[in-house]
Amino acid sequence: MCGEFDISSFPQLTILLRGTCQQTRDAWLIVDLRPLTFMDSTVLRELSTAQEHCEQAGHGLRLVYDQPFISRLLALRGATSQFPRYATPDNAWAGRQAPKH
């Protein structure tokens, strides 16, 4: 994922996340948001839905991000505990959360 993700990107994101949740054999689906320059609440809703789909399939979903705007969006939506911050994909795999912004 890179650039701006908002309601106009929603259909592609939905297909990508739901398909990956169903097909992965790994314990975790790691979503690297570091290349994003913008993300709105529709993307956050889809990430929440994807997390539910992953959990139903016996997997988890973890987010990699370092942008303050994502931290603020998660805080405004009360989703910081649902989506703790991981600094790198390796840290996400290992479950090593990054310090809070």
Secondary structure as GFF3:
##gff-version 3
##sequence-region A 1 101
A	DSSP	beta_strand	3	5	.	.	.	ID=ss1
A	DSSP	three_ten_helix	7	9	.	.	.	ID=ss2
A	DSSP	alpha_helix	10	23	.	.	.	ID=ss3
A	DSSP	beta_strand	28	32	.	.	.	ID=ss4
A	DSSP	beta_strand	36	39	.	.	.	ID=ss5
A	DSSP	alpha_helix	41	56	.	.	.	ID=ss6
A	DSSP	beta_strand	60	64	.	.	.	ID=ss7
A	DSSP	alpha_helix	68	76	.	.	.	ID=ss8
A	DSSP	beta_strand	85	86	.	.	.	ID=ss9
A	DSSP	alpha_helix	89	94	.	.	.	ID=ss10
###
